Amino acid sequence: MTYTTTLQPLEVDQWFVDSSELRSFVSKVQEIISTTRDRAETLTTIEPYFSQLLKQEN
């Protein structure tokens, strides 16, 4: 059985884990999403930022 749920966007961001690095990454991703044309381009553009985030030891 498959369940599909559509989540509505939140009015404000909510943070379970909060760090300046994570906030910066999310901000960059939001900027990239607003300026890219399709999913493949978006993911390709985000990839180096995500890789950099994962390398951090904080």
N, C-alpha and C positions, 0 to 999 in steps of 0.2 A: 504494500500500500504506500502510495506517495502522498506526502502532505506538502502543500505549498502555502506559504504565508508571505504576504506582502507587508513589509514593515514601512511605516511612514517615517520620513525624516524627523529627527528631533529638532526642536526650536533652537537649542544650544547644545554644544558638545558636552558630553559627560565622560569623565576620565576615571577609569578603574586604576590604571597605572599612570602616574603623572611624572613627566620629566621634561626638561627644556628640549632635549633631543627629540623626544617623541612628538611634542607639540610642533617643533620645527618641521619634522617629517610630514606630519599631517597637513600642515599649512602648505608645504611644497606640493604634496599630492593634490590638494584642492586646486591649487594654481594650475598644475599640469592638466587636470581633468577639464578645467574650464577653457584650456587653450588647444587641446588636441581634438582630432576629428573622429577617431574610432578607437575601439578597445585595444587593438594591436599596437597602435601608435602610443596610446596612453601607457600600456604596460611596458613597452620598450623604453619609454622616457623615464618611467618611475624606477625601473630596475636598478640603476646605479645608486640611487638614493636609498633604496631598500637595502641593498647590499652593504652600504656604508653604515646604516643604522644597525644591522645585525652584527657588524664587527665591533661595535662599541661594547665595552665591558662594564658599563654603569648599571 
